[in-house]
Amino acid sequence: MDEQSDLKALRRASGTFEVKMEPQAAGPETAAVEGSGTQLGRMLLHKRFSGDLEGAGEGQMLTAVSDTPGSAGYVAIERFVGTLHGRVGSFVFQHSGTMDHGAQQLSITVVPGSGSGELAGLAGRFALRVDKGQHLYEFDYTL
C-alpha cells in the first residue's frame, strides 16, 4: 500500500469526553406551541475530549422536547480544536438526533471540507455512548 492510500484508510479513534450544556435565554420561538406541548430550546455546548481526540469542542444545539415521555429531537453544530492521533487542527461535527419513546437515533458526522491544519480532508462518523455516567466515543474516519 502506498502512502496516499494509507492516508485514506479507515481509522478509529476512541476515548472519553466531558460535556457541559449551557441553556440560553428563551426567545419567542422557544415557547411551547399552544396545543402541541412541544418546547423548543437552545444551548451552548462545551466539551473536553481525552484519548485519541485531545482538545475542546464548542457548539450550539437546538432542541425540541415533546410532552410524550422519552420523545425529543436535536440538531447541533460543534467545532473541535485539538489533535486527532497526534495531528493538529480543527473540524466541525454536525449532529442530528431523535428519541421516540426512548428509542434513540443519532447521527454525528464531520462537515465536508471543514478540516484545517493537519486535519484538512478529514471525513468521518462519530458514535457515543454513556456508561455509568461516563461519555465514551468511537470516531471512524479517513484523512
N, C-alpha and C positions, 0 to 999 in steps of 0.2 A: 504494500500500500504506500503510495507517495504522500508527501507532506500535505498537499492540498486536500486529498480525500480523507486523510486522517483528521484534519481540522473540521470536516463536515460530518464526522462520525457522531452518532447519538451518544451523549454522555449523561450521567446522572449526578446531581449534587443533592446532598441531604444534610439535615441539621435541625436546629430549633429556632424559634423566634418568639419574641415577646411583643405584644401589641397593646397599645393604649388607644381607645377611641374617645374622641372629644366631641360631644354633641354641640352643634351650632345653634344659634338663635333661630327660632321658628319664624318663618315668613308666612304670608297669606297662603302660599301654595302648600304649606305643610299641615294646614288644618284638615281635620277629618271631613270628607265629603259627606254631606247630610244623607243619611240613609244607607251609606256603604259601610261604615265602621272601619274604613281603611285610613291609617295615619301615615303621612309622609314625613320623612326626616332627613337630616343632613349631618354628617360627622366628618371630622378630620381624623386621619389615621396616622399613627406614629409607630413604627416597628423597628426592632433591633434584631438583626439576623446573626446567628452564630453557626459555625460548621463550614461547609464548602462555600456558602454565601456568607461573607463577612461585611456588614455595613448597615445602613439605615434605609428604611422605606418611609416615604411621606406621601400622603394622598388624601383624596376626598371620596366620600361614599354617600350615595343617595339610597334611601330605604323606603319600602312600603310594607307596613305591617297591618294585616287584616285582623278582623275580630274572630276569625276562625283559628282555633288553637293550633299552633305549630305551622302556620302558613304566613309566608312573607317573601319579599324579593329585595335584591340589592344590586347595584352596579357601582363600580369604583374604578378610579384611575390612581395608580401608585408609582412613583418614581423611586427606583433603587439606586443608591450610590455606594460603591464599595468595591469588593473583589469577588470574583467567581473563580474558584480553583486557582487563586493567585493572580488572575488577570484583572487589572484595574480599569474601572469605567462606570458607566451608568446605563440604565434602560428603563422602560416603562412596562408595568403589568396592567392588563385590562381584566377586570373581574366582572362576572355575571353569575348571580346565584339565586335560586328559588328554594323554598321549603313548602311542601304540600302535605299538610297534616303530619309534619315531622320528617317526611322523606326529602332528602336534600339532593339537589343537583347543583354542581359548582364547576365553572369554567374559569380558569385563570391562565392567560396566555401573554406572551411578550408581544407588544405592539410592533408590527413590522417596521423596520428602519429606525427604531428608537435607540438602538445600542450606540454607545460612544466610547472613545478611547480604545482600549484593548478588547472591548465587548461589541465593537461595531460588527454588524452582520448577525448578531445573536437572534435565534428563534427558539421557542420552546413553550412547554406546558408545565404548570406548577400545580402540585397537589398538596393538600394539607390535611392533617387530622389532629384531633385533640385527644390526648391520653392522660387521664388523671390530672387535668388542668394544664398540661404542658402542650404547647403548639409545636408540632413536628411537620417538616416538609420534605418532599422529594420533587426535584426540578429536573425534568428531562429536556435536554437542549442540544442544539447544534451551533457551531460557531465557525 
